[in-house]
Amino acid sequence: MPVSSPAVEGGALAVEGTRIVGMGARDELLARFPEATQEEFGEAAIMPGLVNCHSHLELTAMRGYLEDVEDFFLAWLRKLTVARNERMTADDLRVSAAWGAVEALRAGVTCVGDAGDSSATTAEALREVGLRGVVFQEAFGPDPSAAAEQAAKLKGKVSRLRSAETGLVGVGLSPHAPYTVSGPLFELLAEYAQAEKLPMMIHAAESPAERLFMLEGDGPFAEMLRWRGIEWRAPKVSTIQYLKSLDVLAARPLLAHCVHADDADIGEILDAGASVAHCPKSNAKLGHGRAPLAAMLRAGLCVGLGSDSVAANNNCDLLEEARFAALASRAAGDRLKDGRMVSAEDVLRAATLGGARALGLGQRVGALAEGLEADFAVVGLGGAHQRPVYEPASALAFSSSGCDVLLTVVAGRELFRDGRVTSVDEDRLRARMSEIRGKLAEV
């Protein structure tokens, strides 16, 4: 299942070192590489590694932790922030991120776009586990008078992160959201991102509360700023139009969520060359709504899939995310340009090549083709819940889950096989996660 080209029945992949050196019919590849070691996976799909283009791995320890505050997004954010900043040590955050990376590999995910306030520890965890990713250092600062100071702090953190970049783990920056970042700080960080050619991620147009904050200057986010003595004058336009007015879209950011984006907003995102991380399960669970996936695809927008944090989603299974994305769009009766509904192929593309392109990695990963890096997953298709298989794409998107993954490979290195992640001691990490749970349960 190359994604960038039609599926090959009886197909095979040839890998040498970190690269794909052949892709096509098995017999043809055996003739080209007669001395190669051969592996047979039976009834299975060999596909590009899944790309989770919006995650928060440092919050993996909070899976199921915030269920009692899900109806009020600001309270949800407050409890999360207290737990992370006051109860979790740097090593707790590293362990939490590493466990999230283990979960990702088990589900066939080979690359993440991860936003966090502790990106240095997340980057360390990714290197430890072997996962590919871009870590986006988050920036906060709603007070306009402190914009220069906050920008300087962010630049220092990013500079330290970049000094430890590797071929697998890159660095970006993430002004968190319009309700936590002032206009002047947005402008400074967008200029910095462009000057340094850094990828940028922003939570945008995510919730009804954010929409009320932008259009009317009211609601819980406005109350939060007033309580802190920070003046907020609503721009009375959508989040996307607001970001355009600040020249933030010129940095071509990856915009996470875009639940409340209309056709005009989608046009602005497209014109700017920006992209969207679609997180349908998180948006549904938090009651934020449903992003207009079909309209985005209809317009030709670059769309990837994201799990968001497991504090909001409860897992980072991208095959499940793809299924949910397709079904939610179909349930709403949305149609693409040719009149058809969102298909299995559409959401699998978003879960692989779409996410890779959204992260600026589309020339390296996201598809199976000669010369690309060998990031791929093998998904078994022989389960009782999958058979009979008429169309592999449909079987993957509508019948399969991360539990069906047999093998996960990143840059030619096998990291998950025979039910175990091979790069780390899962038992040790599992024990540490239990310790962290004990800490958080006291909050």
Residue pairs with C-beta under 8 A, 6 or more apart in sequence:
1 7
1 45
1 46
1 47
1 48
1 348
1 368
1 392
1 393
1 396
2 8
2 23
2 48
2 367
2 368
2 369
3 47
3 48
3 348
3 349
3 352
3 353
3 366
3 367
3 368
4 353
4 366
4 367
4 368
4 369
5 367
5 369
7 392
7 393
8 23
8 24
8 25
10 25
10 26
10 27
11 23
11 24
11 25
11 26
11 46
12 22
12 23
12 24
12 25
12 26
12 29
12 30
12 46
13 20
13 22
13 23
13 29
13 46
13 368
13 374
13 376
14 20
14 21
14 22
14 23
14 29
14 32
14 33
14 36
15 21
15 374
15 409
15 412
16 412
17 412
18 373
18 374
18 411
18 412
18 413
19 371
19 372
19 373
19 374
19 412
20 368
20 369
20 370
20 371
20 372
20 373
20 374
20 376
21 33
21 370
22 29
22 32
22 33
22 370
23 29
23 368
23 369
23 370
29 36
30 36
30 38
41 378
41 380
41 406
41 407
42 380
42 382
43 380
43 381
43 382
43 389
44 378
44 379
44 380
44 381
44 382
44 406
45 378
45 379
45 381
45 392
45 395
45 396
46 368
46 376
46 377
46 378
47 108
47 348
47 352
47 368
47 376
47 377
47 378
47 379
47 396
48 110
48 352
48 353
48 356
48 365
48 366
48 367
48 368
48 375
48 376
48 377
49 108
49 109
49 110
49 111
49 132
49 352
49 365
49 375
49 376
49 377
49 408
49 409
49 410
50 107
50 108
50 109
50 110
50 111
50 318
50 319
50 351
50 352
50 355
50 377
51 109
51 110
51 111
51 112
51 113
51 304
51 305
51 318
51 351
51 352
51 353
51 354
51 355
51 356
51 359
51 361
51 365
51 366
52 104
52 109
52 111
52 112
52 113
52 305
52 306
52 307
52 316
52 318
52 355
53 112
53 113
53 254
53 277
53 304
53 305
53 306
53 354
53 355
53 358
53 359
54 113
54 115
54 201
54 254
54 256
54 277
54 279
54 304
54 306
54 307
54 308
55 100
55 104
55 112
55 113
55 114
55 115
55 306
55 307
55 308
55 309
55 316
56 114
56 115
56 116
56 308
56 309
56 311
57 96
57 97
57 100
57 101
57 104
57 112
57 114
57 116
57 122
57 125
57 126
58 84
58 93
58 96
58 97
58 100
58 114
58 116
58 117
58 118
58 121
58 122
59 80
59 84
59 96
59 100
59 116
59 309
59 310
59 311
60 96
60 97
60 99
60 100
60 103
60 309
60 310
60 433
61 88
61 92
61 95
61 96
61 99
61 433
61 436
61 437
61 440
62 80
62 83
62 84
62 309
62 310
62 311
62 440
63 310
63 311
63 314
63 315
64 314
65 83
65 311
65 440
66 76
66 79
66 80
66 311
66 312
69 75
69 76
69 79
70 76
70 285
70 286
70 287
71 287
72 220
73 207
73 209
73 220
73 286
73 288
74 209
74 220
74 221
74 224
76 286
79 443
80 311
82 443
83 440
83 443
84 93
84 117
84 118
85 117
86 443
87 439
87 440
87 442
87 443
88 96
88 436
88 439
88 440
90 118
90 121
91 121
92 432
92 436
92 439
93 118
93 121
93 122
94 121
94 122
94 124
94 125
94 128
95 125
95 429
95 432
95 433
95 436
96 433
96 436
97 114
97 116
97 121
97 122
97 124
97 125
97 126
98 125
98 128
98 129
98 424
98 429
99 429
99 430
99 433
100 125
100 310
100 316
101 112
101 125
101 126
101 128
101 129
101 131
102 129
102 421
102 424
102 426
102 429
103 310
103 315
103 316
104 110
104 112
104 131
104 316
105 129
105 130
105 131
105 408
105 410
105 415
105 416
105 421
106 402
106 405
106 408
106 416
106 421
107 315
107 316
107 317
107 318
107 319
107 401
107 402
107 405
108 318
108 319
108 377
108 379
108 402
108 405
108 408
109 131
109 316
109 318
109 402
109 408
110 131
110 132
110 365
110 375
110 376
110 377
110 408
110 409
110 410
111 131
111 132
111 133
111 355
111 356
111 359
111 361
111 365
111 375
111 410
112 126
112 131
112 132
112 133
112 134
113 133
113 134
113 136
113 172
113 201
113 254
113 277
113 304
113 306
113 355
113 358
113 359
114 122
114 126
114 133
114 134
114 135
114 136
115 136
115 138
115 174
115 201
115 203
115 256
116 122
116 135
116 136
116 137
116 138
117 137
117 138
117 140
119 135
119 136
119 137
119 138
119 157
119 161
119 171
120 157
120 160
120 161
120 164
122 135
123 133
123 135
123 161
123 164
123 169
123 171
126 132
126 133
126 135
126 168
126 169
127 166
127 168
127 169
128 423
128 424
129 415
129 421
129 423
129 424
130 168
130 410
130 413
130 415
130 423
131 168
131 410
131 415
132 168
132 169
132 361
132 365
132 375
132 410
132 411
133 168
133 169
133 170
134 169
134 170
134 171
134 172
134 199
134 359
134 360
134 361
135 161
135 169
135 170
135 171
135 172
136 171
136 172
136 173
136 174
136 199
136 200
136 201
137 154
137 157
137 158
137 161
137 171
137 172
137 173
137 174
138 174
138 175
138 176
139 150
139 151
139 153
139 154
139 173
139 174
139 175
139 176
139 181
139 185
139 189
140 150
140 176
140 180
140 181
141 147
141 149
141 150
141 180
141 181
141 182
141 185
142 179
142 180
142 181
142 182
142 225
142 228
142 230
142 232
143 182
143 228
143 230
144 182
144 183
144 184
144 185
144 230
146 182
146 185
147 182
147 184
147 185
147 188
148 184
148 188
150 185
151 185
151 188
151 189
151 192
154 173
154 189
154 192
155 192
158 171
158 173
158 196
158 198
161 171
162 171
165 171
167 411
168 410
168 411
170 199
171 198
172 193
172 198
172 199
172 200
172 201
173 189
173 192
173 193
173 198
173 199
173 200
173 201
174 200
174 201
174 202
175 181
175 185
175 186
175 189
175 190
175 200
175 202
175 248
176 202
176 203
177 202
177 203
177 204
177 206
177 210
178 186
178 204
178 210
178 213
178 214
178 239
178 242
178 243
179 210
179 213
179 221
179 224
179 225
181 189
183 246
186 243
186 246
186 248
187 246
187 247
187 248
189 200
190 200
190 246
190 247
190 248
190 250
190 251
190 253
192 198
193 199
193 200
193 251
193 253
194 250
194 251
199 254
199 359
199 360
200 251
200 252
200 253
200 254
201 253
201 254
201 255
201 256
201 277
202 243
202 248
202 253
202 254
202 255
202 256
203 256
203 257
204 239
204 240
204 243
204 253
204 255
204 256
204 257
204 258
204 261
205 211
205 238
205 239
205 240
205 255
205 257
205 258
205 259
205 260
205 261
205 265
206 256
206 257
206 258
206 259
206 260
206 283
206 288
207 259
207 260
207 286
207 288
207 289
208 260
208 288
208 289
209 219
209 220
209 221
210 221
210 239
210 260
211 238
211 239
211 260
212 218
212 219
212 221
212 222
213 219
213 221
213 222
213 232
213 234
214 234
214 235
214 236
214 237
214 238
214 239
214 242
215 234
215 236
215 237
215 238
216 234
216 236
217 232
217 233
217 234
218 234
222 232
222 234
225 231
225 232
226 232
235 241
235 242
235 245
237 245
238 260
238 261
238 262
238 264
238 265
239 260
239 265
240 249
240 255
240 258
240 261
240 265
240 268
240 269
241 264
241 265
241 268
243 249
243 253
244 268
244 272
249 268
249 269
249 272
249 274
250 272
252 272
252 273
252 274
252 275
253 274
254 274
254 275
254 276
254 277
254 304
254 358
254 359
255 269
255 274
255 275
255 276
255 277
256 276
256 277
256 279
256 306
256 308
257 277
257 278
257 279
257 282
257 283
257 288
257 291
258 265
258 269
258 276
258 278
258 291
258 296
259 283
259 288
259 289
259 290
259 291
260 289
261 269
261 276
261 291
261 292
261 296
262 292
263 295
263 299
266 292
266 295
266 296
266 299
266 301
267 299
269 275
269 276
269 301
270 299
270 300
270 301
275 301
275 302
275 303
275 304
275 357
275 358
276 291
276 296
276 301
276 302
276 303
276 304
276 358
277 303
277 304
277 305
277 306
277 355
277 358
278 291
278 293
278 296
278 303
278 304
278 305
278 306
278 325
278 350
279 291
279 305
279 306
279 307
279 308
279 313
279 321
280 290
280 291
280 293
280 321
280 324
280 325
280 328
281 307
281 308
281 313
281 320
281 321
281 324
282 288
282 306
282 307
282 308
282 309
282 312
282 313
283 289
283 290
283 291
283 308
284 290
284 324
284 328
285 312
285 313
285 314
286 312
290 328
290 329
290 332
292 334
293 303
293 325
293 328
293 329
293 334
293 342
294 329
294 334
294 335
294 336
294 341
294 342
295 334
296 303
297 303
297 336
297 342
297 346
298 335
298 336
298 337
302 354
302 357
302 358
303 350
303 354
303 358
304 350
304 351
304 354
304 355
304 356
304 357
304 358
304 359
305 318
305 321
305 322
305 325
305 347
305 350
305 351
305 354
305 355
306 321
306 355
307 313
307 315
307 316
307 317
307 318
307 321
310 316
315 402
317 401
317 402
318 351
318 402
319 351
319 379
319 396
319 397
319 400
319 401
319 402
319 404
320 401
320 402
321 351
322 344
322 347
322 348
322 350
322 351
322 396
322 397
323 347
323 397
323 398
325 342
325 347
325 350
326 341
326 342
326 343
326 344
326 346
326 347
326 397
326 398
329 341
329 342
330 341
330 342
334 341
334 342
335 341
336 342
336 346
343 393
344 391
344 393
344 394
344 396
344 397
344 398
345 393
347 397
348 393
348 396
348 397
352 366
352 367
353 362
353 366
353 367
354 366
355 366
356 362
356 364
356 365
356 366
356 367
357 366
364 372
364 373
365 372
365 373
365 375
366 372
366 375
368 376
373 411
373 412
374 409
374 411
374 412
375 409
375 410
375 411
376 409
377 405
377 407
377 408
377 409
378 405
378 406
378 407
379 396
379 400
379 404
379 405
379 406
380 386
380 404
380 405
380 406
381 387
381 389
381 392
381 395
381 396
381 400
381 404
383 400
383 404
385 399
385 400
386 395
386 399
386 400
386 404
389 395
405 416
406 417
407 414
407 416
407 417
408 414
408 415
408 416
408 417
409 415
414 422
415 421
415 422
415 423
416 422
420 426
